């Protein structure tokens, strides 16, 4: 269906026609921004440096500048005489949000979770999904998208992992950067966030992430570095937490030294909402105080003017802050007037469907899948599968096309008081299965009474159990167990009928104490707007599963660097250190490899309905870098996609596992293809002596099906090499 969008009443107000703008329109963005800054008054420059949410929090009236604006994440008024449009900010990377559903009737295409996208290992799909969200954002009147989450999954209980792209810096940076690139192709500034090492939600506003610089550079910062190189985002959003002492949004080391000096970043740094504690953050590299009414003061207005008047902050710094903002608007084309356009929700729904299909990971299959066309009596159990599919909560929550299938109150205080509702996306797996298997007798049981459900399971040819784990920003899961007794439900049903399939709709890895007792396990994550259809397509074999895990599934919490979440259950304002030096740069599968731990399912793992072989693996120097080549063959009877992964296994005598390259290869039955991919040199190197350093010696790589598989090997000798930061 082609539907008209709701547009923001005053979005872009004051944006002049192209002919009325300054004669700098044809200049490069840096020169154009400098020219416009030179024409601005001092007050106009300050006006760019803070955004306000046009949403009332408490009895205080909204500032006059945002009164009458529709609900959105942040708003900066236009400067009409210079053709500078309003800056209109919206969440987030999973689709255009409608906070508190305050814009009545406004819906958007809901993409699957970030972990689902990451499971595709498909940069082109990341670009396509980012472009889709950018298109809808601009059509709805927004020119800044607060998407691009790239924090690494250091803890599989982090309530916000579902927004991110897994535990590996190369995968997260590559997919995140391509999503940003897609969004900005639509003339919408995209952010990358949350900079940096904001890797748990418990006490996120007060905790101190402690990590050595080398380990940080080789893990979380590397994901951002790669993502920024690929996507060239207009803005970077700093995080809530402290990093080695200072708050991230006031960290000279992160913002001035690493981001702007070492990486040469030209865009602007915006704060997370409520993350600014002092006006001196301007000196430390913060350029814009976003959602400023959530802070103690609007620091980047009156207090900043006072500091400048006293000579404590230079006028040049104010010009730099405002120029960086304008420069990004011009570079992306976000300064173009925003006009009402229609959204092709059918076309965008296909992007959501493809993302869900490519993101589904088949973890176990004893031959029970794909569902046989001859299956006659199928019992579908639990997970609200009769209504739709689970989604994650918080600021990334999208109000889907068609509206929610259900809103289930969770309750709570603080953040949960406003956002504590499970939103079920209106895409029923039960309905999709009935449509695809019209000859079968498919019944649904909610699983509310496990004993009764187990009795019903005895009379079915097959049982498909849907298990859900709702997660939300600002709240970490207390454990990896499925909530609300679902493990007991699965165990009871599997005992009654071992011909059972478990479909997981989760925001993270979970315990699976019943794994040996069921016939198949499928991880669907939060599968988005058309998730029910995607799940049915993979279950029935209409789509061959090709997803690979972007995050390892440990057996239980005892395998983690921190078996207990620091601060969990304590006061919400407690200040404490989280010691990330335990694992350092060895996040996720790298930790398991280093410690000799065998997780339940490692990073990169995933099954298919066909089979593949890899051979002719070679690694050779090319110019200043390394290339790998190999042949992939589909040895099965149906078409499918393989995801070959290349890991550094030994660096000059030091054993390790680091993803250095990957590809996604679609092959017909019997088809073979030779693939050549570049290896990421910063994965091969270590951070030492203020730069990337390669030690001399033999480097062995493995071409494998997952992070801990043996695969096939190839080696190359490298000379000592140092590249300064």
N, C-alpha and C positions, 0 to 999 in steps of 0.2 A: 504494500500500500504506500502511496505517496501522500504524506501528511504535511500540512503546514506547521511550522514551528511556532511556539510562543516566543516573542522577542522581548527584549528589555526595553522598557518604555523610553528611557533616556540614554540608552547606550550610544556612545559615539557623538553625543550632543556636542555641537560646536565643531565637529570635524568638517572642514571646508572641502569643497570640490577640489579636485587636483589642480585646476588652473589657479585657484586662489591661494595655494600653498606657497612657501618660499621657493626661490629659484634654485634651491639646493636639492630638489627632487631627484636629479640625475646623478648626484654625487654618491660616493661610496658611503656606507652608514657612519663611519667614524667622522668623515669630513662634514657630512650633513648634520650629525648630532652636535659637533663643535660649533657650526654656524648658528644653529638654532639656540644653543646654550648662550652664545654671545648676545643674542637678541632678547633673552629672557630677563625679567626683573629678579631680584633676590627672592621675593616672596613666591614667584612662580617656580623657582628652582626648589625651594623647600616643599612646595605643594606636592611634588613628585615623590617625596621621600617617605611617605607613610600612606597606607591604605586603611580604609575602615570597612568593616562588614555592615552592610545595610540590614542588619538583623538586631532587634532589640534584645539585650541581655539585662533583665531586671527593669526597675522602674525608670531609670535614667533615659531621657529622650535621646534619639540619635542626633549626631551633629548635623547642622543645617545642610552641609555639603552633600550628604547622602540621603537626606529625606526625600521620599518619593521614588527612590530606586528600588527595583525588585530585589528579592533576597539573592545574595551571591556571597562568595567567600571574601571578596575585597573589592573596593572601588576607589579610584582616584579621579577627581573631576577633570574634565577637559580644559585645555588652555586654547580657547577658540581662536584668538587673534594670530596664533602661530600654527594653527592646523594640527595641534596635538590632541588626539582623541582621548576620551575617557579610557582609563585602564580598568578593565573589567576582568576579575579573576574568578575562576571556577575550579573546583575539584572535578575529577582527578583522572588517573590513568586507566581506570576500568570503565569509563564512560562519563558523560557530563552529569553532574549531580544536581539535585534539587534539594537544598538543605531544609530539613524538617518538612519537606514537601510544601514549602511556603508559596511556591509559584503554582497555583492551583491548575491541575491538569497537565502540567509540563512533564513530559516523559523523555527518555533517551534510550538508545541501544545499550544494553548492559553486556559488556564483554565478560568472558570468563576471568577468573582470578589471575594475578601475575604468575603464580606457580603453574597454572595451566598453560599460559603462553610460553613460559620457560621450558616446559616439558616438550614443546614442539621442536626445540633446538632449531628454529626456523627464523633467521633474521628478516627474510622477505615478508613473512607473516607478521612479525613485529612492526615493520614499516607500515604494512597495510592496516593493521589495527590502530596504530597511532594516527594514521591519516584519517581513518574513519572518525575517531574521536575529535580530531581537529576540525573536520568538516562540520560535525554537529555543534561544536563549541562556537565556531564562527557564525553558523546559521542561527544560533540562539542569541548572538550578541556578545560573545566573550572573545577577548583577544589574548588572554593569558590562561594557560591550562596548568594547574598545579600537579601535573603528573610526573612520571619518570622516577618511581621509587627504585633505588639501587642498593639499599642496605643489605648486607649479606646475612644469611640465615645462620647465625652462630648458635641459636638455641631453637629446637623444634617445638617449643611451647610459646614462642613469641606471638602475641596476639595480632601482630601486623604482618607476619610473614606472607600471608596470602596476597598482599599487595605487591610484594617484591618478587625477585627473579632467582631465588635459590642461593646456594652456598658457594658458588664458584665465581671469582671475579671476571674471568674471561667471558663466561656465558652471560652473566648479569650485565656487564658493560656492553657487550655486543648487541644483545637484544634490547636493552634499555636505550642505547644510543640510536638504534634504528627506529624504535618507537618514537623517540623525540624528533628524529629526522622526518618521519611521516607526519606528525602533528604540525611541525613548522612549515611543511610544504603547503599547508592550507592557510598560511598567513596568521598563525596563532603561536605566540611564544609558549614554549614548553619549559618547565623546570626539570632539574634533577634534584632528588632529595633522598634522605635527610642527611646532610653533610655535617658530621660523619659519625660513624660507629654508634648509631642509635639502634642498638641490636636487642633491646628488650623494652617492654612497655611498663613493667613494674617500676614505679618511681622514676619515670623517664624525665621528669622535670628537675630532679635533684641528684640523681646518681652521677658518679664520676667514672667514665670509661678509662681504665688504665691500660696502656699498651705502649710498648717501645716503638719508636719511629719506624725502624726498619720493618717490623711486623705489620704496622699499620699501612705503610707504603705498598707492601706486597700483597695485601688482602683487600680491605674495604676501600682504601684510597685508590687502588688499582682499578677496581670496578668503576669508580667515578671517572678516573682518568681516561679509561678506554671509552666510556659512554660519552664523555664530553668531546673527545676527539672525533667520534663518529657522528654525534648528533648536533654538535655546536649549539647547545641549548642557550636560549636568551637569558635564562636566569638559573641560579643555583639556590636552593632553599637550605639554610642551615638548620641544625637539629636542636632539640630541647636540652639534651644532656650536656654534662661537662665532659671534656676530653683532656685528660692529664692535668686537671686543675680548672682552667677557665671553661666557662660555658661555650658551647660550640659557636653560638652566634656572636661571641665576643672573643674568639680565638685568633690572635694575630698569626699564630703558626698555621692554622688551617686556611684562613681567608686571605691574608696578605702574602704569607710566605709560599705556601704550597699552591693554592688556587691561582692567585693573580700573578705572582712572580715566577714560580717554577713552571707552571703550566701555561702562563701567558693568557689567562682567561680574560676576555674583553666584556663579558656581559655583567649583569648586576646580581648581587647577593641579596636575597630577601630573607627575612626571618620566618621561622615557623610562627604560628599564631599563638601569642602569649609567651614568646621565648626571649623577649628583650628585657634586661634587668637594669640597664644603665645607658646613659647617653654616650658614654665613651666607646660603646660598640662601634660607633662611626669611625673612630680612629683605628679600631682593630679590623676593619674591612667590611662591616655590614653597610649596605647601601640603602636598604629600604626596610622600614618597620611595618610589617604586614599584619593586618587585623589588629591595629594598634590599640583599640579600646579594650582588648583583653589583657594588656600590660598595665602595670601600676600607673604609668604615665604615658602620654604620647611624647616619648623622648625625642623623636625626630621632628619636633615642631618647636614649641617655646624653649625647652631646655637646650636644644641644639643651637638655636639662635643666640641664646645667652652665652654659650660656650664660644661661639664664633666671635661675638661682640667683645669678649674678654681676651681674645687671641689664643685661647686654649685649643681650639680647632681651627685649622686654616680655611680661608675662603676657597682655596684651590681644591680642598677635599670636598666641599659642597658641590663645586662644579663637576668634579669627577663622579660623584655619586649620581647626580642627575643626568650627566652625559652618558653614563653606562646604561641607564634605563632607556633613554631615547635611542641610543645606538642599537640596542637589541630590538626595539620596536621597528626601526627602519630596516635592520638587517633581515628580519623575518617577513616584513611587509605587514606587520600588525598595526601599522598606522593607517592603513587603508580604511575608509569609512565602512562601518558595519551595516549591512542592509538585510532586510528580511528575505530569507530564501526558504524553499521547501527542502525537506529531508526525505530521502528515499529509504525509508525504514526497512523495506523488503531487501534491498541490496545490502544494507548494513547488517541486517539479521544474518545474511549469508556469511559475512565476515565473522560474526560471533559464532555461528555454527561450525565453520571451518576451524576456528581457534579451539573450540571445545573438542572437536573430533581429533585434531592433531595433538591435543594436550592430554587426552585420556591415556593412562599408563596401565597396561595389563601386567600385574605382578605375579599372578599364578594362574595356571591353566592345566588341568590334568586331562584335557581333551573334551571337557564339558562345553567349551565355547569354540566357535560360534554356536548359538542356539540352533539346534536341529529343527528344520522345518516340520519334522514329524512330531515335535513336542506338543502334546495335546492339553495337558493339565498343568498350568504354571501358577504358582502362588507368588505374588509380589508382596513383600513385607516391609513395613516401616518407612522412615525417612520422609514422610509427607509425599511419597511418590505418586499418590493420587492427585495431588495439587500442583506440584512443581519441584523445583530444585533449590538447594540452600544457597545463600549468598553471605558474604562477610559484612560486618557492620562498621559504622564509624563515618568519618568524613568522606570515604570513597564510595559510600552506598549510593547506587544508582536506582532511580525510580523507573522501572522498565516499561517499554512499550506494552500497552495493555493493562498497566497497573499491576500491583502486587497480587499474587494468588492468595496470599495470606500474610498478615502481620501478627506475630506472636509475641506478646510482651514478655520480657525477661525480668525487668525491674532492676533496681539498684539506685545508688546515689551518685552524685557528681556527674561525670561524663555519661554514665549509664542511664541517668534519669532522663536525658534527652534522646540518646541514641540506642537505648537498650531494648530493641525490638528486632526479632528475627524476621527478615523479609524473604519470603519464598517466591522465587521467580516463576512466572506463569508458563512453565514448560513441563508438562507432566510426563515422566518416563512411563507411567502406566498407560496413559492414552497413546503414546507413541508406540509402545509394544503391541497394544491391541490393533493399531492401524497396520503395523508391519506383519503381524501374525494373525490374520483374520480367521484362520481355521482353528486357532487354539482357544481353549477355555482358560482365560486369565482372570484370576480373582485377586482381590486386594485385602490385606489384613494389616491393621495399623501397628500390630505388635504391642499394643498397650498391655495385654495380658499374655506374657510369654508362654505360660503353660498351655493356654488355649491355642495360641499360634502354633506351638510345637505339635499339637494334636492335628491341626489342619495340615501341617507340613507333611505328615505321614501319608496323606492321601494324594499328594501332588507328584507329578513326574519330576518336577524341578521346582526349586525355590530360589527366588532372587531377592536378597535381603539388602535394603538400602539403609546405610548407617551414616549419620550426620554428626558433624562437630562444628557448631557455630562459634566463630571467633570475631573479635572486635578490637579496634584501636583502643589503646589505653588499658587493656586488660589481658594479661598473659594467662594461658591455661595452667592450672595448678599441677597437672600431670599430663602424660600422653594417653591416658585411658579415654575411651569413648565416654561421653557423658550420659547420664540418665539411664544407667543399667543396660546399655545396648550390647556390651560384651556378653552379658548373661543371656540376652535375647538370642544373639547369634549362636552361642554355644548350645542353647536348648533346641533351636531349629536344626542346627547341623547334626545334633545327636539323633533327632527324629528323622532327618532326611539328609544324608551326606551329599546328595546330588544338589548342592547349594552353591550359589554364586553370591559373593558379597561385593556390593558397589559402594565405595566410600565417597562421600561428598564432604571433604574436610579442608580446613585451612592450613593443615600441617600434617606431618607424619603422626601416626597413632600406634598404640600397642595393638597387637593382633594375637592374643593368647589362643585364639581358635583357628589360627592359620592352617594347621595340619589337618583340621577336621572338615574343611570346606573344599569344594572342587575348583573354585576359581576366585580370584580377588582382582578387582579393578579399582584404580584410583581415578576418580573423575574430578577431584578438587571442587571448586565452586564453578560450575560449567556455564553460567550466564544465561542470556536471553533465550537461547534455544538448546539449553543443556539436556533437557529430557529427550529431545529428538537425537542429539549426538550420542547419548548413552545407548539408546535403542539401536542406533545404526551400528555401533561397535559390538554390542551384544549379539546382534543377529548376523554379523559378518558383512553387512552392506558396506561398512568401512573397516579396513584392516587396521588394527591398533598400531600406532607408531610412536607414541609418547615415550619419553625416557625421563627418569627421575632427575629433577634439578636440585634435589635435596635428599640426603640419605635418610633411610628409616632405621634408627637404632632399635635394638631389641627392647631396651628399656632405658630409663634415665641413668642407670649406673654406668652406661657407656659414654656419657657426656662429660665434657671438661668440667662442668658445674652441675652435678646431679640435682642440686636444689637451686631454684632461681633466687639470686641474691635479693633480699628485701621482701620477698613474697609474704604477705600477711601482716607486715609491719606498718608503722605509721606512713601515711601517704607523703608526708613532708620530710621523711628521714633522709639524711645525706650519708652515702656510703660509697665505697669503691667497688667496681666490678672488675676483677682481675682477668683481663683478656690475654695476658702474657702466658697463661697456662697453655693455651693452644697457639698463641701468637698468630703467625700467618697461616698456620695449618688448620683451616676452617673445614668442618664437615668431613668429607672423605679423606682429606689430607691428614686429619687427626687420627682417623681409624687406621690408615696405612702406617702412620708413624708409630702408633701405640700397639700395632698388631691386633687390633680389635676387629671382629667380624660382625658388621651390622646385619639386621634382618634383610634389608635390600639397600645396596649402595647407590650412590650418585651415578647417573647414566644408565641405570638398569631399566629394562622394559622388554616385554615379549611381543611377538607378532604371530599372525596366523600363517605366515610363510617363514622361510629360512634364508640366511645369507652367509656367504663366505667372504673372507678378506685375504688377499695374497699380493705378491709383488710389491711389498712394502719397502720403500726406500726413503732415506732422508739425505738431503744434499744441500750444500751451501749455494746460495744464489745472491750475488752482490753482498750486501751487508747483512742479509738475513738467511733463514733456512726455509726450504720447501720440503714437504712430504708428498709422496705419490703412492698410490695403491690402486688395486682393482677390487671392486665390489660386485658380487654376483648374487642374483636372486635364484636360489636353488630349489625353491618351492613351486607350487602349482597355481598361486594367485599373485596378483600385483601387490606391491607393498613398498613402504619407505624404510630404509635403514638409516641409522644415525651412527656412523663410524666416528670414534673418538680417539684422539692421539694424546697420550700422557707421557710426560717426562718421568722416567722410572729410575734413572740413575744419573746424577750430575757429578762427573769427575770423581766417582767413587762414593758418593753420598746417595743412598737409596731414598726415594721419595715418590710421591704421586702428585702431579700437577697437570691439569688439562692445558695443553698447548695449542690444540686446534680441534675443530669438529666440522662435520658437514651433514647435510640431510640429502639422501639420494633416493629418488623414486624410480623403481625398476619393475618392468613387466616380468612375468615368469620366464626364467632362463636367461634374462638379459644381464649383461655385464657392462660395467663402465669404469674407465680409469679416471681417477680423481687426483687433482693436485691442489694442495692447500698450503698457505704460508703458516709457519709456526710463530706464535707470539713470543718475541725475544725477551719481554719483561717477565714472562713465566720461566724462561730458561735461566735468567739472571737472578741475582740476589741484590737487595738494596744494601750498599756498603760504601763508605767513604763519600757520602753525599752524591751518590749516583748509582746507576745500574751496572753491576759488575759480573762478568762471566769469568769463572776460573778456568785455567787451561786443563784439558783432559778429554776423556771419552764420555760422550753423553748418549745414553741409551733411551730410546723411545719405544713405547708399545702402542700398537693399533689394536684397540680392544672394544668390547661391547659394553663395558662399564668401568668404573674407576678402579675396581679391585680385581678385574679379570686379568688373566695372564696375556692373552692376545698373541700377536706376532711382533717380533722385535726388529729394530734397525738402529744402528749406532753411527755416530759421526764424531770426529775429533775436532775440537775447537781450541783456538788460541785464546790467551788472556785478552779481555776486552773491557773497557770502562767507558761508559757514557755518562757525562756529568748531568746533573738534574737541570 
